[in-house]
Amino acid sequence: MRERESSGGPLDRVLRLFTDVRSGEGLTVLLLAMNVFLLLTAYYFIKPLREALILDESGAEIKSYASALQALILLVAVPAYGALAGRWPRSKLINRVTLFFAACLVLFFFLGRAGLNLGVVFFLWVGIFNLMVIAQFWAFANDLYTNDQGERLFPLVQFGASAGAVFGSVVVGGLIEPLGIWIPMLIAAGILLLSLLVTGAVERREHPAEGIRGASSDPGSRGGSTSTSGAAGACFVRDMGGGAFSLVFRSRYLLLIALLVLFMNWVNTTGEYILGSVVEDAARGAVAAGTADGQSVGQYIGSFYSDFFAVVNVAGLLLQLFVVSRIVKYLGIRIAILFLPIIALGSYGLIAFLPVLGIVRWAKTAENSTDYSLQNTVRQTLFLPLTRDQKYKAKQAIDAFFWRAGDVLSALLVWVGTTWLALDASGFAKFNILLVLIWLGLSVAIGREYTRRVKDRSTDGSGVVG
């Protein structure tokens, strides 16, 4: 049996260099990696356009307020998505939502060329696009695989996301100067349409037409989420009950994941503020001292971040390709989920006592590269032992609203810390240490609950754990 699982075609054998790919799994996982590669490429095409528009038209202060406003918009957007998820089959949901966002990009192109100020609106839209479309992809991937498959294959899928982030950010950097801000939006829209072709190829490969028309009652079918789910390509259960937020608050496991996402992003966003403030001080000091090689403050900061993002993305890519699958395979999710909070604890401990640019830079490099690789793979894997309802509806609430809630709390912390408490980089790092300790406790609890759910599912065969 094991010999049959380990055999396979040339593609399976090549991919087995990076993770445990069984016979016949190679093409699908490669298509999923290509799918998320295209989505992240599109996102990193429009991300710098977002920054350029809002900073040019409104400034950094309005950008901070817009981040908080995104969380309020998601209070409406997430339940609306959940309602659509309950009405439409999976393929129709993915196609229509992706087409909507592609059409929005075309509309922004024409409105922008007409001279309208779109900075704030586009900033809000990009935040919703990033969270909803990417969360939708991972719900799709969760729907295809069982726990065992997801733990083995998600590291390779996440590599596609990491590669897309690197590719998109590099390519768009060379397009903005000759083409301007608006034409890359049309290119991003085309990339989204191309991603739908890949999604369709996965559907046709994994689930023939007879599987898509109806749900199998076989509890052991590969969707593995509910006893009525059948093949993962089957239609949504049309009477899915409960809204996205109610699903989160009714499940201890989902609520723990939601709190994990909130605290993780609160820590990370506050860390980004620490880095930004230290970089700004260093830039002004270098320019004043004449050691900035003739650069202005803005050029100094731009050069720093260009370097910083390149190192983070490449490090994340290498971790994803050679390290993540081994950690998940040999240590398991229960241990893998502890890596990032432990790294963050050490990072902010260093920053609290040595808040200098070199320390802050490499501490954030370690945190961000681990976040983009190992932590993101683990976070997506946590949804494997859940029902389809929870994967598509509750996951949207967690990945959208609770993620943005972390941004809001970070903005509030920065405002209080700078206005009332006169905190410097060291002070914010010490506050982050307290947040990381809570995050670490949540990670321990989630690891235990995940292990219990996987064990219970393997015992009763249904996959339904309350």
C-alpha positions as CSV (number, residue, x, y, z in Angstrom):
1,M,0.0,0.0,0.0
2,R,2.7,2.4,1.0
3,E,4.6,1.5,-2.2
4,R,1.6,2.4,-4.3
5,E,1.2,5.7,-2.5
6,S,4.8,6.6,-3.0
7,S,4.8,5.7,-6.7
8,G,3.4,8.0,-9.4
9,G,4.3,9.9,-12.5
10,P,7.4,12.1,-13.1
11,L,5.5,15.2,-11.7
12,D,4.7,13.5,-8.4
13,R,8.3,12.4,-8.0
14,V,9.7,15.9,-8.7
15,L,7.3,17.5,-6.2
16,R,8.2,14.9,-3.7
17,L,11.5,16.7,-3.3
18,F,9.6,19.4,-1.4
19,T,6.8,17.6,0.4
20,D,5.1,14.2,0.6
21,V,3.2,14.0,-2.6
22,R,1.4,10.7,-3.2
23,S,0.6,9.1,-6.5
24,G,-1.8,11.2,-8.6
25,E,-1.7,14.3,-6.4
26,G,0.9,16.2,-8.2
27,L,-1.1,17.9,-11.0
28,T,-3.9,19.1,-8.7
29,V,-1.5,20.6,-6.1
30,L,0.5,22.3,-8.8
31,L,-2.7,23.8,-10.3
32,L,-3.7,25.0,-6.8
33,A,-0.3,26.6,-6.4
34,M,-0.6,28.3,-9.8
35,N,-4.1,29.5,-8.8
36,V,-3.0,31.2,-5.6
37,F,0.2,32.4,-7.4
38,L,-2.1,34.3,-9.9
39,L,-4.2,35.7,-7.1
40,L,-1.2,37.0,-5.1
41,T,0.3,38.4,-8.3
42,A,-2.8,40.4,-8.9
43,Y,-2.9,41.6,-5.3
44,Y,0.7,42.7,-5.4
45,F,0.0,44.5,-8.7
46,I,-2.6,46.7,-7.0
47,K,-1.1,47.0,-3.6
48,P,1.5,49.7,-4.5
49,L,-1.2,51.5,-6.6
50,R,-3.3,51.7,-3.4
51,E,-0.4,53.2,-1.5
52,A,0.4,55.7,-4.2
53,L,-3.3,56.9,-4.5
54,I,-4.1,57.3,-0.9
55,L,-0.9,58.9,0.2
56,D,-0.8,61.3,-2.7
57,E,-4.5,62.3,-2.4
58,S,-5.1,62.1,1.4
59,G,-2.0,61.5,3.4
60,A,-0.9,59.0,6.1
61,E,-3.4,60.1,8.7
62,I,-6.4,59.4,6.5
63,K,-4.8,56.1,5.5
64,S,-4.8,55.1,9.2
65,Y,-8.5,56.1,9.6
66,A,-9.3,54.1,6.4
67,S,-7.8,51.0,7.9
68,A,-10.2,51.2,10.9
69,L,-13.2,51.9,8.5
70,Q,-12.4,48.7,6.7
71,A,-13.4,46.7,9.8
72,L,-16.8,48.4,9.9
73,I,-17.4,47.8,6.2
74,L,-16.6,44.1,6.7
75,L,-19.4,43.9,9.3
76,V,-21.7,44.2,6.3
77,A,-19.6,42.5,3.7
78,V,-18.9,39.3,5.6
79,P,-22.6,38.4,6.3
80,A,-23.4,39.3,2.6
81,Y,-20.8,36.9,1.4
82,G,-22.1,34.2,3.8
83,A,-25.6,34.7,2.4
84,L,-24.3,34.1,-1.2
85,A,-22.3,31.1,0.0
86,G,-25.5,29.6,1.3
87,R,-27.3,30.2,-2.1
88,W,-24.8,29.4,-4.8
89,P,-22.8,26.2,-5.6
90,R,-19.1,26.5,-4.9
91,S,-18.0,27.0,-8.5
92,K,-20.7,29.7,-9.2
93,L,-19.7,31.5,-5.9
94,I,-16.0,31.6,-6.8
95,N,-16.6,32.6,-10.4
96,R,-19.1,35.4,-9.6
97,V,-17.1,36.9,-6.7
98,T,-13.9,36.9,-8.7
99,L,-15.6,38.4,-11.8
100,F,-17.1,41.1,-9.5
101,F,-13.6,42.2,-8.3
102,A,-12.1,42.0,-11.8
103,A,-15.0,44.2,-13.1
104,C,-14.3,46.7,-10.3
105,L,-10.7,47.0,-11.4
106,V,-11.9,47.9,-15.0
107,L,-14.3,50.5,-13.5
108,F,-11.5,52.0,-11.4
109,F,-9.4,52.3,-14.5
110,F,-12.0,54.3,-16.3
111,L,-12.9,56.5,-13.3
112,G,-9.2,57.2,-12.6
113,R,-8.6,58.1,-16.2
114,A,-11.5,60.5,-16.0
115,G,-9.7,62.4,-13.2
116,L,-11.7,61.3,-10.1
117,N,-10.1,61.1,-6.7
118,L,-10.2,57.4,-5.8
119,G,-7.6,57.1,-3.0
120,V,-9.8,56.3,-0.1
121,V,-12.4,54.2,-2.0
122,F,-9.7,52.2,-3.7
123,F,-7.8,51.7,-0.4
124,L,-11.0,50.3,1.2
125,W,-11.8,48.1,-1.8
126,V,-8.3,46.6,-1.9
127,G,-8.5,45.6,1.8
128,I,-11.8,43.8,1.1
129,F,-10.5,42.2,-2.1
130,N,-7.3,40.9,-0.3
131,L,-9.2,39.3,2.5
132,M,-12.2,38.0,0.7
133,V,-10.7,36.6,-2.5
134,I,-7.7,35.0,-0.8
135,A,-9.9,33.6,2.0
136,Q,-12.2,32.2,-0.7
137,F,-9.3,30.4,-2.4
138,W,-8.2,28.8,0.9
139,A,-11.8,27.7,1.6
140,F,-11.7,26.0,-1.8
141,A,-8.4,24.3,-1.1
142,N,-9.7,23.2,2.3
143,D,-12.8,21.8,0.6
144,L,-10.7,19.6,-1.7
145,Y,-8.4,17.9,0.8
146,T,-8.7,15.7,3.9
147,N,-6.7,16.5,7.0
148,D,-3.9,14.2,5.9
149,Q,-3.7,15.6,2.4
150,G,-3.9,19.2,3.6
151,E,-1.1,18.8,6.1
152,R,1.1,17.3,3.4
153,L,0.2,19.5,0.4
154,F,-0.6,22.9,1.8
155,P,3.1,23.8,2.2
156,L,3.4,23.4,-1.6
157,V,0.3,25.4,-2.3
158,Q,1.5,28.2,0.0
159,F,4.7,28.3,-2.0
160,G,2.6,29.4,-4.9
161,A,1.3,32.3,-2.8
162,S,4.8,33.3,-1.7
163,A,6.1,33.2,-5.3
164,G,3.1,35.2,-6.5
165,A,3.9,37.9,-3.9
166,V,7.5,38.1,-5.0
167,F,6.7,38.1,-8.7
168,G,3.8,40.6,-8.6
169,S,5.8,43.1,-6.5
170,V,8.9,42.9,-8.8
171,V,7.0,43.1,-12.1
172,V,4.7,46.0,-11.2
173,G,7.6,48.0,-10.0
174,G,8.9,48.0,-13.5
175,L,5.5,48.8,-15.0
176,I,4.4,51.9,-13.0
177,E,7.0,54.3,-14.4
178,P,6.4,53.6,-18.2
179,L,2.6,52.8,-17.9
180,G,1.4,54.9,-15.0
181,I,-0.9,53.9,-12.2
182,W,-4.1,53.0,-14.1
183,I,-3.0,50.4,-16.8
184,P,-1.6,47.9,-14.2
185,M,-5.2,47.7,-12.9
186,L,-6.4,46.3,-16.2
187,I,-3.5,43.8,-16.2
188,A,-4.5,42.7,-12.6
189,A,-8.1,42.2,-13.8
190,G,-6.8,40.0,-16.6
191,I,-4.8,38.0,-14.1
192,L,-7.9,37.4,-12.0
193,L,-9.7,36.1,-15.1
194,L,-6.8,33.8,-15.8
195,S,-7.1,32.4,-12.2
196,L,-10.7,31.4,-12.9
197,L,-9.4,29.2,-15.8
198,V,-7.1,27.4,-13.3
199,T,-9.9,27.0,-10.8
200,G,-12.1,25.5,-13.5
201,A,-9.3,23.1,-14.4
202,V,-9.0,21.9,-10.8
203,E,-12.8,21.4,-10.6
204,R,-12.9,19.3,-13.7
205,R,-9.9,17.3,-12.7
206,E,-11.0,16.5,-9.1
207,H,-14.8,16.3,-9.6
208,P,-16.4,15.1,-12.8
209,A,-19.8,16.6,-13.8
210,E,-21.7,13.9,-11.9
211,G,-19.9,14.8,-8.7
212,I,-20.6,18.5,-9.1
213,R,-24.3,18.1,-9.7
214,G,-25.0,16.5,-6.3
215,A,-23.5,15.7,-3.0
216,S,-22.6,12.2,-2.1
217,S,-23.7,10.7,1.2
218,D,-20.4,8.9,1.7
219,P,-18.9,10.2,4.9
220,G,-15.5,9.0,3.9
221,S,-15.3,11.0,0.6
222,R,-12.4,13.3,0.3
223,G,-14.1,16.6,1.2
224,G,-14.1,15.1,4.7
225,S,-16.0,18.0,6.3
226,T,-19.4,16.7,6.9
227,S,-21.3,13.4,6.4
228,T,-23.3,15.1,3.5
229,S,-20.4,16.8,1.8
230,G,-19.4,13.9,-0.5
231,A,-16.8,14.9,-3.1
232,A,-15.4,18.3,-2.3
233,G,-16.6,19.6,-5.6
234,A,-20.3,18.9,-4.8
235,C,-22.7,21.7,-4.4
236,F,-23.0,23.7,-1.2
237,V,-25.6,22.4,1.2
238,R,-28.2,24.9,0.3
239,D,-29.8,25.1,3.8
240,M,-26.6,26.0,5.5
241,G,-27.7,27.5,8.8
242,G,-26.5,30.5,10.7
243,G,-24.6,33.6,9.8
244,A,-20.8,33.9,9.6
245,F,-20.4,35.6,12.9
246,S,-22.8,33.4,14.8
247,L,-20.9,30.3,13.5
248,V,-17.7,31.8,15.0
249,F,-19.2,32.6,18.4
250,R,-21.0,29.2,18.7
251,S,-17.8,27.2,18.3
252,R,-15.1,27.4,20.9
253,Y,-12.5,26.2,18.3
254,L,-13.5,28.9,15.8
255,L,-13.6,31.6,18.4
256,L,-10.0,30.6,19.5
257,I,-8.9,30.9,15.9
258,A,-10.6,34.3,15.6
259,L,-8.8,35.6,18.7
260,L,-5.5,34.1,17.4
261,V,-5.9,36.0,14.1
262,L,-6.8,39.2,16.0
263,F,-3.8,39.1,18.4
264,M,-1.4,38.0,15.7
265,N,-2.3,40.9,13.5
266,W,-2.4,43.3,16.4
267,V,1.2,42.4,17.2
268,N,2.4,42.4,13.6
269,T,0.8,45.8,12.8
270,T,2.2,47.4,15.9
271,G,5.6,45.9,15.0
272,E,5.2,47.6,11.5
273,Y,4.7,50.9,13.3
274,I,7.8,50.3,15.4
275,L,9.8,49.6,12.3
276,G,8.4,52.6,10.4
277,S,9.1,55.0,13.3
278,V,12.7,53.8,13.7
279,V,13.3,53.9,9.9
280,E,11.9,57.5,9.8
281,D,14.2,58.6,12.6
282,A,17.2,56.9,11.0
283,A,16.4,58.6,7.6
284,R,16.1,62.1,9.1
285,G,19.3,61.5,11.1
286,A,21.2,60.3,8.1
287,V,20.1,63.2,5.9
288,A,20.9,65.8,8.6
289,A,24.3,64.2,9.1
290,G,25.1,64.0,5.4
291,T,25.5,60.2,5.4
292,A,22.5,59.4,3.2
293,D,24.5,59.4,0.0
294,G,22.6,62.4,-1.3
295,Q,19.2,60.8,-0.9
296,S,16.2,62.7,0.5
297,V,14.3,61.3,3.5
298,G,11.7,59.8,1.2
299,Q,14.3,58.2,-1.0
300,Y,16.1,56.8,2.0
301,I,12.9,55.2,3.4
302,G,11.9,53.9,-0.1
303,S,15.3,52.3,-0.6
304,F,15.2,50.7,2.9
305,Y,11.7,49.2,2.4
306,S,12.6,47.9,-1.1
307,D,15.5,46.1,0.4
308,F,13.5,44.9,3.4
309,F,10.6,43.5,1.4
310,A,12.9,41.7,-1.0
311,V,14.7,40.0,1.9
312,V,11.5,39.1,3.7
313,N,9.9,37.6,0.5
314,V,12.9,35.6,-0.5
315,A,13.4,34.3,3.0
316,G,9.7,33.3,3.2
317,L,10.0,31.6,-0.2
318,L,12.9,29.5,0.9
319,L,11.3,28.6,4.2
320,Q,8.1,27.6,2.3
321,L,10.0,25.4,-0.1
322,F,12.4,23.6,2.1
323,V,11.4,23.9,5.8
324,V,7.6,24.2,6.3
325,S,6.6,20.8,5.0
326,R,9.2,19.2,7.2
327,I,8.1,21.0,10.4
328,V,4.5,20.1,9.7
329,K,5.3,16.5,8.9
330,Y,7.7,15.7,11.7
331,L,6.5,18.0,14.5
332,G,2.8,18.4,13.6
333,I,0.4,21.4,13.7
334,R,0.4,21.5,17.5
335,I,4.1,22.4,17.6
336,A,4.2,24.3,14.3
337,I,1.7,26.8,15.5
338,L,4.0,27.8,18.3
339,F,7.0,28.8,16.1
340,L,5.9,32.3,15.2
341,P,4.8,33.6,18.6
342,I,8.0,32.3,20.1
343,I,10.0,34.1,17.4
344,A,7.9,37.2,18.0
345,L,8.5,37.0,21.7
346,G,12.3,36.9,21.2
347,S,12.1,39.6,18.6
348,Y,10.2,42.1,20.7
349,G,12.3,41.2,23.7
350,L,15.4,42.3,21.8
351,I,13.7,45.5,20.5
352,A,12.5,46.4,24.0
353,F,16.2,46.7,25.1
354,L,17.9,47.6,21.9
355,P,15.5,49.6,19.7
356,V,18.1,50.4,17.0
357,L,17.4,50.0,13.3
358,G,19.6,46.9,12.7
359,I,17.9,45.0,15.5
360,V,14.4,46.1,14.6
361,R,15.0,45.3,10.9
362,W,16.2,41.7,11.4
363,A,13.7,41.0,14.1
364,K,10.9,42.0,11.8
365,T,12.5,40.1,8.9
366,A,12.4,36.9,11.1
367,E,8.8,37.6,12.2
368,N,7.4,38.5,8.7
369,S,9.2,35.7,6.7
370,T,7.9,33.1,9.2
371,D,4.4,34.6,9.1
372,Y,4.2,34.6,5.3
373,S,5.4,30.9,5.1
374,L,5.0,28.6,8.1
375,Q,2.3,30.5,10.0
376,N,0.1,31.1,7.0
377,T,0.3,27.4,6.1
378,V,-0.6,26.4,9.6
379,R,-3.5,28.9,9.8
380,Q,-5.1,27.5,6.6
381,T,-4.6,23.9,7.9
382,L,-6.6,24.7,11.1
383,F,-9.8,24.8,9.0
384,L,-9.4,21.3,7.6
385,P,-11.4,19.4,10.3
386,L,-14.4,21.7,9.9
387,T,-17.7,21.6,8.1
388,R,-18.1,23.2,4.7
389,D,-20.4,25.8,6.2
390,Q,-17.6,26.8,8.6
391,K,-15.0,26.8,5.9
392,Y,-16.7,29.2,3.6
393,K,-18.8,31.4,6.0
394,A,-17.0,31.5,9.3
395,K,-13.6,31.6,7.7
396,Q,-14.6,34.8,5.8
397,A,-15.5,36.4,9.1
398,I,-12.2,35.4,10.7
399,D,-9.9,36.2,7.8
400,A,-11.7,39.5,7.1
401,F,-13.3,41.1,10.1
402,F,-11.1,39.7,12.9
403,W,-8.0,40.3,10.9
404,R,-9.0,44.0,10.4
405,A,-10.0,44.2,14.1
406,G,-6.3,43.7,14.9
407,D,-5.5,46.7,12.7
408,V,-8.0,48.8,14.5
409,L,-6.7,47.8,17.9
410,S,-3.1,48.6,16.8
411,A,-4.2,52.0,15.5
412,L,-5.9,52.7,18.8
413,L,-2.8,51.6,20.7
414,V,-0.5,53.8,18.6
415,W,-2.8,56.8,19.1
416,V,-3.0,56.3,22.9
417,G,0.7,55.5,23.1
418,T,1.8,58.5,21.2
419,T,-0.8,61.0,22.5
420,W,-1.1,60.1,26.2
421,L,1.7,57.7,27.2
422,A,4.6,59.1,25.2
423,L,5.8,55.6,24.3
424,D,8.8,55.1,22.1
425,A,9.8,52.1,20.1
426,S,11.0,50.3,23.3
427,G,7.7,51.0,25.0
428,F,5.6,49.7,22.1
429,A,7.8,46.6,22.0
430,K,7.2,45.9,25.7
431,F,3.4,46.2,25.1
432,N,3.8,43.7,22.2
433,I,5.5,41.2,24.6
434,L,2.3,41.2,26.7
435,L,0.2,40.6,23.6
436,V,2.5,37.8,22.4
437,L,2.1,36.0,25.7
438,I,-1.7,36.0,25.2
439,W,-1.2,34.9,21.5
440,L,1.1,32.0,22.7
441,G,-1.6,30.8,25.2
442,L,-4.2,30.8,22.4
443,S,-1.8,28.8,20.2
444,V,-1.4,26.2,22.8
445,A,-5.2,25.9,23.2
446,I,-5.8,25.7,19.5
447,G,-3.1,23.1,19.0
448,R,-4.8,20.8,21.6
449,E,-8.2,21.4,20.1
450,Y,-7.0,20.7,16.5
451,T,-5.4,17.4,17.6
452,R,-8.6,16.4,19.4
453,R,-10.8,17.2,16.4
454,V,-8.5,15.3,14.0
455,K,-8.5,12.3,16.4
456,D,-12.3,12.4,16.8
457,R,-12.8,12.6,13.1
458,S,-10.6,9.6,12.4
459,T,-12.5,7.7,15.1
460,D,-16.1,8.3,14.0
461,G,-15.5,9.0,10.3
462,S,-17.9,11.9,10.1
463,G,-15.6,14.8,10.5
464,V,-18.3,16.6,12.5
465,V,-17.0,17.9,15.8
466,G,-18.9,20.6,17.6
